[in-house]
């Protein structure tokens, strides 16, 4: 499997595979965000999810994939720090604001800085048409956030701080997307990076979540929470694994932009599952996001 994937790097087939992986990651990332924001406390949800994928990844890290090269340990340390900070700010943002407000701002801030980071780190260059697509996509994402900011009633009193936290989280999205792309390209076997990344990344938030759970006056039953964690862990493997593989097979910037169509899926999930209001204006803004992603892909 690893040899086949590596053989696709830099080829037309690799570009096509990266496209499919990025769109799949977009849908699954929206599902992942909804799982974290659902009826449980976001900190507890994240802790349960991280515990699940840490436990599931450990056997693969120790017994299945090749052992990491010596230089990878420092890279794993950097990834661990970046992701812990990203998840802290994301949980704070979800605690303060409605899902359909926070999520678009987080995802809209990320791709612009990822494209810039990919230029400096990997020498990737977007065409004028692709930059137009980025602009259209960002207009849709931030338009959606502004619309929600004006008309949404839920968690109105904490909306300002939620938006600030969402922007900070978006900056960390750009940082981890670029850094993880560097990490997965630095090892001979991409699955070595994925297995060790998930195991290491899942070590911190279960501790934070358990401490928070013990301090609650009425803590939720652990059973349903762990079931959510199990399914969230599977979604995380598929979502984050897909986007990391996409960044190894093809351009980091394109994969990052295409992943942000997750905002469309997130709005649909917010409407259909979380019962948050979606009207014709928001549908039009979601269409703008999808159009921007198409322009980026066709303009390459």
SEBADO-621777 format. One record per residue (C-alpha): x, y, z. Coordinates in Angstrom, 2 decimals, decimal comma. Layout:
N
<atom east="X" north="Y" up="Z"/>
...
This chain:
300
<atom east="0,00" north="0,00" up="0,00"/>
<atom east="2,75" north="2,45" up="0,96"/>
<atom east="4,79" north="1,72" up="-2,17"/>
<atom east="1,72" north="2,19" up="-4,37"/>
<atom east="0,89" north="5,55" up="-2,76"/>
<atom east="4,47" north="6,76" up="-3,04"/>
<atom east="4,50" north="5,80" up="-6,74"/>
<atom east="1,58" north="8,22" up="-7,32"/>
<atom east="3,45" north="11,29" up="-6,02"/>
<atom east="3,77" north="14,00" up="-8,66"/>
<atom east="1,65" north="12,13" up="-11,22"/>
<atom east="-1,74" north="12,89" up="-12,78"/>
<atom east="-3,19" north="9,90" up="-10,93"/>
<atom east="-1,74" north="11,30" up="-7,70"/>
<atom east="-3,37" north="14,66" up="-8,37"/>
<atom east="-6,73" north="12,96" up="-8,92"/>
<atom east="-6,35" north="10,85" up="-5,79"/>
<atom east="-5,44" north="13,97" up="-3,77"/>
<atom east="-8,61" north="15,68" up="-5,06"/>
<atom east="-10,82" north="12,82" up="-3,91"/>
<atom east="-9,01" north="12,57" up="-0,57"/>
<atom east="-9,38" north="16,32" up="0,10"/>
<atom east="-13,12" north="16,34" up="-0,62"/>
<atom east="-13,61" north="13,21" up="1,50"/>
<atom east="-11,66" north="14,92" up="4,28"/>
<atom east="-13,93" north="17,97" up="3,95"/>
<atom east="-17,10" north="15,97" up="4,54"/>
<atom east="-15,62" north="13,90" up="7,36"/>
<atom east="-14,11" north="16,96" up="9,04"/>
<atom east="-17,55" north="18,56" up="9,20"/>
<atom east="-18,89" north="15,36" up="10,78"/>
<atom east="-15,97" north="15,43" up="13,22"/>
<atom east="-16,70" north="19,03" up="14,20"/>
<atom east="-20,38" north="18,23" up="14,77"/>
<atom east="-19,44" north="15,27" up="16,97"/>
<atom east="-17,29" north="17,53" up="19,13"/>
<atom east="-19,93" north="20,27" up="19,31"/>
<atom east="-22,94" north="17,90" up="19,84"/>
<atom east="-24,89" north="17,46" up="23,08"/>
<atom east="-21,83" north="16,71" up="25,23"/>
<atom east="-19,39" north="19,29" up="26,56"/>
<atom east="-16,82" north="19,93" up="23,75"/>
<atom east="-13,91" north="19,22" up="26,09"/>
<atom east="-15,34" north="15,84" up="27,06"/>
<atom east="-16,14" north="14,96" up="23,45"/>
<atom east="-12,62" north="15,77" up="22,35"/>
<atom east="-11,12" north="13,79" up="25,20"/>
<atom east="-13,20" north="10,71" up="24,36"/>
<atom east="-12,31" north="10,97" up="20,67"/>
<atom east="-8,59" north="11,43" up="21,33"/>
<atom east="-8,53" north="8,51" up="23,77"/>
<atom east="-10,16" north="6,27" up="21,17"/>
<atom east="-7,83" north="7,06" up="18,31"/>
<atom east="-4,78" north="6,93" up="20,57"/>
<atom east="-5,67" north="3,40" up="21,68"/>
<atom east="-6,54" north="2,31" up="18,14"/>
<atom east="-3,33" north="3,75" up="16,66"/>
<atom east="-0,93" north="2,30" up="19,25"/>
<atom east="-0,81" north="-1,30" up="17,93"/>
<atom east="-0,16" north="-0,05" up="14,40"/>
<atom east="2,58" north="2,31" up="15,61"/>
<atom east="4,40" north="-0,36" up="17,61"/>
<atom east="3,81" north="-3,52" up="15,57"/>
<atom east="2,67" north="-2,80" up="12,00"/>
<atom east="4,33" north="0,22" up="10,35"/>
<atom east="8,10" north="0,69" up="9,99"/>
<atom east="9,81" north="2,35" up="12,97"/>
<atom east="10,24" north="6,14" up="12,55"/>
<atom east="13,63" north="7,43" up="11,40"/>
<atom east="15,64" north="9,25" up="14,13"/>
<atom east="14,98" north="12,71" up="12,69"/>
<atom east="11,19" north="12,13" up="12,97"/>
<atom east="11,06" north="12,37" up="16,76"/>
<atom east="11,66" north="16,12" up="16,75"/>
<atom east="9,04" north="16,49" up="14,01"/>
<atom east="6,53" north="14,52" up="16,10"/>
<atom east="7,25" north="16,78" up="19,07"/>
<atom east="6,50" north="19,88" up="16,99"/>
<atom east="3,28" north="18,34" up="15,65"/>
<atom east="2,20" north="17,41" up="19,18"/>
<atom east="2,67" north="20,97" up="20,48"/>
<atom east="0,85" north="22,55" up="17,52"/>
<atom east="-2,11" north="20,19" up="17,72"/>
<atom east="-2,51" north="20,51" up="21,49"/>
<atom east="-2,70" north="24,31" up="21,16"/>
<atom east="-5,07" north="24,02" up="18,19"/>
<atom east="-7,44" north="21,76" up="20,12"/>
<atom east="-7,36" north="23,98" up="23,21"/>
<atom east="-8,42" north="27,03" up="21,22"/>
<atom east="-11,00" north="25,03" up="19,25"/>
<atom east="-12,63" north="23,68" up="22,41"/>
<atom east="-12,71" north="27,19" up="23,90"/>
<atom east="-14,32" north="28,53" up="20,71"/>
<atom east="-16,98" north="25,81" up="20,67"/>
<atom east="-17,68" north="26,44" up="24,35"/>
<atom east="-18,34" north="30,14" up="23,67"/>
<atom east="-20,10" north="30,13" up="20,29"/>
<atom east="-22,64" north="28,36" up="18,09"/>
<atom east="-21,25" north="25,69" up="15,77"/>
<atom east="-22,43" north="27,36" up="12,55"/>
<atom east="-20,71" north="30,62" up="13,55"/>
<atom east="-17,43" north="29,25" up="14,89"/>
<atom east="-16,81" north="26,58" up="12,28"/>
<atom east="-16,88" north="28,85" up="9,16"/>
<atom east="-14,45" north="31,34" up="10,73"/>
<atom east="-12,04" north="28,59" up="11,76"/>
<atom east="-12,08" north="27,00" up="8,34"/>
<atom east="-12,02" north="30,32" up="6,46"/>
<atom east="-8,93" north="31,63" up="8,21"/>
<atom east="-6,96" north="28,45" up="7,61"/>
<atom east="-6,65" north="28,09" up="3,81"/>
<atom east="-5,36" north="31,58" up="3,06"/>
<atom east="-2,44" north="31,24" up="5,46"/>
<atom east="-1,88" north="27,64" up="4,38"/>
<atom east="-1,47" north="28,73" up="0,75"/>
<atom east="1,05" north="31,37" up="1,86"/>
<atom east="2,88" north="28,84" up="4,06"/>
<atom east="2,99" north="26,29" up="1,23"/>
<atom east="4,61" north="28,93" up="-0,98"/>
<atom east="7,36" north="29,65" up="1,53"/>
<atom east="7,96" north="26,06" up="2,60"/>
<atom east="7,34" north="24,02" up="-0,56"/>
<atom east="7,64" north="26,62" up="-3,33"/>
<atom east="4,02" north="26,10" up="-4,44"/>
<atom east="2,59" north="28,83" up="-6,67"/>
<atom east="-1,10" north="29,47" up="-7,40"/>
<atom east="-2,25" north="30,82" up="-10,75"/>
<atom east="-4,26" north="34,04" up="-10,98"/>
<atom east="-7,40" north="31,96" up="-11,57"/>
<atom east="-6,71" north="29,88" up="-8,47"/>
<atom east="-6,26" north="33,02" up="-6,36"/>
<atom east="-9,62" north="34,19" up="-7,71"/>
<atom east="-11,07" north="30,87" up="-6,52"/>
<atom east="-9,52" north="31,36" up="-3,08"/>
<atom east="-11,12" north="34,81" up="-2,94"/>
<atom east="-14,54" north="33,47" up="-3,92"/>
<atom east="-14,28" north="30,65" up="-1,36"/>
<atom east="-13,21" north="32,99" up="1,43"/>
<atom east="-15,97" north="35,46" up="0,52"/>
<atom east="-18,48" north="32,66" up="0,95"/>
<atom east="-16,99" north="31,40" up="4,22"/>
<atom east="-16,66" north="34,79" up="5,88"/>
<atom east="-19,97" north="35,92" up="4,41"/>
<atom east="-21,54" north="32,93" up="6,12"/>
<atom east="-19,84" north="33,84" up="9,40"/>
<atom east="-20,97" north="37,50" up="9,15"/>
<atom east="-24,53" north="36,45" up="8,34"/>
<atom east="-24,57" north="34,15" up="11,35"/>
<atom east="-23,07" north="36,90" up="13,51"/>
<atom east="-25,87" north="39,31" up="12,54"/>
<atom east="-28,87" north="37,01" up="12,69"/>
<atom east="-28,09" north="34,11" up="15,01"/>
<atom east="-29,56" north="34,31" up="18,50"/>
<atom east="-27,83" north="31,30" up="20,11"/>
<atom east="-24,96" north="32,14" up="22,54"/>
<atom east="-25,21" north="35,79" up="21,51"/>
<atom east="-23,60" north="37,18" up="24,67"/>
<atom east="-20,32" north="35,31" up="24,09"/>
<atom east="-20,22" north="35,64" up="20,30"/>
<atom east="-17,44" north="38,25" up="20,21"/>
<atom east="-14,92" north="36,20" up="22,18"/>
<atom east="-16,01" north="33,09" up="20,23"/>
<atom east="-15,07" north="34,79" up="16,95"/>
<atom east="-11,66" north="35,88" up="18,30"/>
<atom east="-10,98" north="32,32" up="19,45"/>
<atom east="-12,17" north="31,01" up="16,08"/>
<atom east="-9,68" north="33,23" up="14,20"/>
<atom east="-6,82" north="32,05" up="16,44"/>
<atom east="-7,91" north="28,46" up="15,88"/>
<atom east="-7,92" north="29,07" up="12,12"/>
<atom east="-4,31" north="30,26" up="12,29"/>
<atom east="-3,41" north="27,00" up="14,01"/>
<atom east="-5,26" north="25,10" up="11,26"/>
<atom east="-2,95" north="26,73" up="8,72"/>
<atom east="0,09" north="25,96" up="10,87"/>
<atom east="-0,72" north="22,30" up="11,44"/>
<atom east="-1,74" north="21,72" up="7,82"/>
<atom east="1,59" north="23,03" up="6,54"/>
<atom east="3,65" north="21,42" up="9,30"/>
<atom east="1,95" north="18,02" up="8,97"/>
<atom east="2,54" north="18,12" up="5,22"/>
<atom east="6,22" north="18,67" up="5,96"/>
<atom east="6,14" north="15,82" up="8,49"/>
<atom east="4,47" north="13,24" up="6,27"/>
<atom east="6,91" north="14,08" up="3,47"/>
<atom east="9,88" north="13,64" up="5,81"/>
<atom east="9,45" north="9,91" up="6,37"/>
<atom east="9,83" north="7,08" up="3,87"/>
<atom east="6,50" north="5,48" up="4,78"/>
<atom east="3,50" north="7,85" up="5,11"/>
<atom east="1,66" north="5,37" up="7,34"/>
<atom east="4,50" north="5,54" up="9,85"/>
<atom east="3,77" north="9,23" up="10,28"/>
<atom east="0,02" north="8,67" up="10,53"/>
<atom east="0,18" north="5,88" up="13,12"/>
<atom east="2,64" north="7,67" up="15,39"/>
<atom east="0,93" north="11,02" up="14,93"/>
<atom east="-2,46" north="9,71" up="16,06"/>
<atom east="-1,00" north="7,85" up="19,03"/>
<atom east="1,02" north="10,83" up="20,28"/>
<atom east="-1,71" north="13,36" up="19,50"/>
<atom east="-4,23" north="11,46" up="21,63"/>
<atom east="-2,26" north="11,57" up="24,88"/>
<atom east="-3,23" north="14,97" up="26,34"/>
<atom east="-6,93" north="15,69" up="25,95"/>
<atom east="-8,18" north="12,50" up="27,64"/>
<atom east="-6,43" north="13,72" up="30,83"/>
<atom east="-7,95" north="17,21" up="30,52"/>
<atom east="-11,39" north="15,75" up="29,80"/>
<atom east="-11,25" north="13,31" up="32,73"/>
<atom east="-10,30" north="16,10" up="35,14"/>
<atom east="-13,16" north="18,23" up="33,80"/>
<atom east="-15,60" north="15,31" up="34,03"/>
<atom east="-14,66" north="14,62" up="37,67"/>
<atom east="-15,17" north="18,27" up="38,57"/>
<atom east="-18,71" north="18,47" up="37,18"/>
<atom east="-21,66" north="18,62" up="39,55"/>
<atom east="-23,62" north="16,30" up="37,24"/>
<atom east="-21,14" north="14,52" up="34,94"/>
<atom east="-22,66" north="12,73" up="31,93"/>
<atom east="-22,74" north="8,95" up="31,81"/>
<atom east="-19,42" north="7,69" up="30,42"/>
<atom east="-20,99" north="5,01" up="28,21"/>
<atom east="-22,59" north="7,23" up="25,52"/>
<atom east="-19,59" north="9,55" up="25,67"/>
<atom east="-17,17" north="6,72" up="24,91"/>
<atom east="-19,41" north="5,45" up="22,10"/>
<atom east="-19,19" north="8,93" up="20,58"/>
<atom east="-15,42" north="8,83" up="21,13"/>
<atom east="-15,11" north="5,52" up="19,30"/>
<atom east="-16,99" north="6,73" up="16,22"/>
<atom east="-15,21" north="10,08" up="16,40"/>
<atom east="-11,89" north="8,25" up="16,44"/>
<atom east="-12,78" north="6,37" up="13,26"/>
<atom east="-13,87" north="9,63" up="11,60"/>
<atom east="-10,61" north="11,29" up="12,70"/>
<atom east="-8,54" north="8,51" up="11,13"/>
<atom east="-10,37" north="8,87" up="7,84"/>
<atom east="-10,58" north="12,69" up="7,83"/>
<atom east="-7,12" north="13,73" up="9,04"/>
<atom east="-5,49" north="10,73" up="7,39"/>
<atom east="-7,07" north="11,63" up="4,05"/>
<atom east="-5,92" north="15,25" up="4,09"/>
<atom east="-2,39" north="14,29" up="5,19"/>
<atom east="-2,11" north="11,77" up="2,36"/>
<atom east="-3,48" north="14,37" up="-0,07"/>
<atom east="-0,73" north="16,81" up="0,94"/>
<atom east="1,89" north="14,14" up="0,31"/>
<atom east="0,52" north="13,22" up="-3,11"/>
<atom east="-0,03" north="16,74" up="-4,45"/>
<atom east="0,00" north="20,45" up="-3,62"/>
<atom east="-0,55" north="21,37" up="0,02"/>
<atom east="-2,34" north="24,62" up="-0,82"/>
<atom east="-4,86" north="23,03" up="-3,17"/>
<atom east="-5,67" north="20,28" up="-0,68"/>
<atom east="-6,16" north="22,86" up="2,08"/>
<atom east="-8,53" north="24,96" up="-0,02"/>
<atom east="-10,59" north="21,97" up="-1,18"/>
<atom east="-10,89" north="20,74" up="2,40"/>
<atom east="-12,61" north="23,99" up="3,34"/>
<atom east="-15,69" north="22,94" up="1,41"/>
<atom east="-16,26" north="21,26" up="4,79"/>
<atom east="-18,03" north="24,52" up="5,67"/>
<atom east="-20,83" north="23,56" up="3,28"/>
<atom east="-21,17" north="20,13" up="4,87"/>
<atom east="-20,98" north="21,71" up="8,35"/>
<atom east="-23,87" north="24,07" up="7,59"/>
<atom east="-25,95" north="21,16" up="6,32"/>
<atom east="-25,14" north="19,13" up="9,45"/>
<atom east="-25,95" north="22,13" up="11,65"/>
<atom east="-29,32" north="22,40" up="9,89"/>
<atom east="-30,28" north="18,72" up="9,61"/>
<atom east="-28,73" north="17,29" up="12,78"/>
<atom east="-28,19" north="20,13" up="15,26"/>
<atom east="-31,46" north="21,84" up="14,18"/>
<atom east="-29,80" north="25,22" up="13,58"/>
<atom east="-31,57" north="27,53" up="11,12"/>
<atom east="-30,48" north="27,62" up="7,45"/>
<atom east="-32,17" north="30,04" up="5,03"/>
<atom east="-31,81" north="30,92" up="1,33"/>
<atom east="-29,04" north="33,49" up="1,94"/>
<atom east="-26,91" north="30,95" up="3,74"/>
<atom east="-27,54" north="28,40" up="1,00"/>
<atom east="-26,31" north="30,97" up="-1,55"/>
<atom east="-23,16" north="31,59" up="0,51"/>
<atom east="-22,53" north="27,85" up="0,73"/>
<atom east="-22,83" north="27,65" up="-3,06"/>
<atom east="-20,21" north="30,43" up="-3,27"/>
<atom east="-17,83" north="28,34" up="-1,17"/>
<atom east="-18,27" north="25,34" up="-3,43"/>
<atom east="-17,80" north="27,54" up="-6,53"/>
<atom east="-14,53" north="28,88" up="-5,14"/>
<atom east="-13,23" north="25,35" up="-4,59"/>
<atom east="-14,16" north="24,39" up="-8,17"/>
<atom east="-12,33" north="27,46" up="-9,53"/>
<atom east="-9,19" north="26,55" up="-7,55"/>
<atom east="-9,25" north="23,00" up="-8,91"/>
<atom east="-10,01" north="23,96" up="-12,53"/>
<atom east="-7,52" north="26,83" up="-12,53"/>
<atom east="-4,54" north="24,64" up="-11,63"/>
